[in-house]
């Protein structure tokens, strides 16, 4: 059985971007994660030990988003996907979306979003 745990709109203030102003002033970013796993045993036994603790996933994502400045949100999303697969053994597949609000594009744009889909065997 394959189940999905979703974390939506994990929001953080980061210093990611190509422009020097983005890396010094910073901006609002959001991330979504879809975690593909089998939590059927955890559901039967009502046991956190047999599933993925999404609070730990959130804390892990938040740390990754703040510990380094990235030029590209593509690099940030890929790092989050890779590190989740490496550090949480019950994750079979992951989809990570990162949004950058008010990107400097010379016009009015609410956000830009990238998505990374990775399976465990792609590491």
Secondary structure, DSSP 8 states (H G I E B T S, - for coil): --EEEEEEEEEEEE--SSSHHHHHH-EEEEEEEEEEE--HHHHHHT-GGGS--HHHHHHHHHHHHHHS--S-HHHHHHHHHHHHHHH-TT--EEEEEEEEES--SSS--SEEEEEEEEEGGG-
